[in-house]
Amino acid sequence: MAAAKRNLKLWIWKKYNQLLSDFRLPIVEFFKIINFMKLTIFTDGGARGNPGNAGIGIVIKSGGKTVKEYGKYIGETTNNQAEYKALLSALETACAMGADEIDLFMDSELIVKQLKGEYKVKNADLAPLYLKVHNLRVGFKRFTVTHVMREKNKEADKLVNQAIDQYLKNK
């Protein structure tokens, strides 16, 4: 994967030089074009009951615009497991999109504090999920995680509820 990223960056640099010479494109404008390497991600996971029917919601933005959003029913699980599974899904998607930098926002204070090393992961069911997240996040050049209030995470929360509702409707 590292070789592919290097090749992509080399290709982008060559294209920049071509654009610069052909159109006199300023470097600021060029980097606006390739802003897809930095992603802002909002994730949410939720369970109705604990454990209960659960879903995940992910909203991925680049340059302030939503580039991908999805929700998914994930079966019966706890709320905290759903939060981690949403995060895993988002990071896997970001990897597939070729992101170098991630700014992550979640409304789960527990998960954010665990990711920042402020809390230990004591729950045996969360430990393997935490390890998977850790292994994915070290692949990014920059990774930040920020706790946000639920009101700031409405889009991802809506996708969680839609996924669970759709499952229950078709059950």
C-alpha angles and dihedrals in degrees: 000000000000091000091051091052091049091050091049092050091048090051091049091050091051090049090049092053090048092049092045093053096039101042106011089241110184115237092241091059091047093055090049087059094053096041089122090094091074116061133187111209132193116192135181136175127188143176129200099222120006099279100016145114105331142191142179132223127197130184117185120192135185122190090355094303125109109246098172137007132171145158129206138187109235103184128246115339142126124280093249092050089050090052091053092045090053090051092048092050091049094050092048089052092047090052090051089050091054097245119173099184130040130192105188126194124190136165093219106101091187094057093044092051091047091051091049091050093244092117128036119235100243100161110095092213093053097046097077091046090050090050092052091050091048092051091051097045095054087064091069123085089224130013126178129176124197132184114231131184116257091254090064091052099052096125094057091041090053091054091051092053093045091053093050093044091050091051093048091046092054095041 
